[in-house]
Amino acid sequence: MLKTATTLPEPHAPSSWPWLEVGKIRRLKFPEYRLPVPNLPEVMEGLTILHLSDLHVHRTWMPAWDQLHLRIQESPPDLIVVTGDWVDCKHDHRPALPLLEHFIGGLQARLGVWGILGNHDGDLLPLRNRQGHVRLLCNERARLEQDGVVLELIGLHGVHPLDAVDRSLFELVGETRPDTLRIVLSHFPARVLELAEMGVELVLSGHTHGGQICLPGGIPILTHDALPRRFARGVHRIGNTWLVTSRGCGFSKYPLRIFCPAEAIWVQLTGTPQSS
């Protein structure tokens, strides 16, 4: 299936990326993708999703997050999803909570703000998250209904790659239904192999940071994921499933990005097929 996967060209060519970011992230890239979904219900036409990932909030506010809040105020998406690693420190989230609450406070969307946990977040984060307008899905499914059409958000627990084992994954995701659009939030991109077999329409993931430190052209050195490195960022068609992998909005371990700018991805769904 991976051999026949196609990759969409990125709206901003790697040659136009800032090659170095140190200490603080001052600007985000906002790539926009229009993804055709066969048999998309008419009421879902043009649905916009803002996909954020890998904030790694610690003690430093990133100027780029102010830019993100302003963009959301000017053009609110229908839906915001955050695919894990809200905080950086795996052992003590408390220093990050004031900045995390400030970040969350700038998120607004018609269908709400939804998220999952990543491997940096730990199992205590939901208990400490005091922002009621964000809903975390931990191996859970949420149904958002509009004019008889159901949008299902399926959140895979992402503290460990095996938190959603094969059997529970199938029970959680279920089967394809003509009146239901399924969007899976998976911190780890490699889960797309199982999800594509189930015919999921859209998988949103993070974890890789796009490599964070890359060779010229955005070629990642390390991705910390089982998929080939080209899947560590961008949008890919695997079978009948779209995979969107974010480079993330923050730093991890080292406050350094080389040939790999942070990003917030805008996805618009359409029933119109791609032009050949």
Summary of the structure (lengths in Angstrom):
residues: 276
radius of gyration: 17.3
end to end distance: 20.8
largest distance: 50.9
contacts: 938
relative contact order: 0.23
helix: 21%
strand: 29%
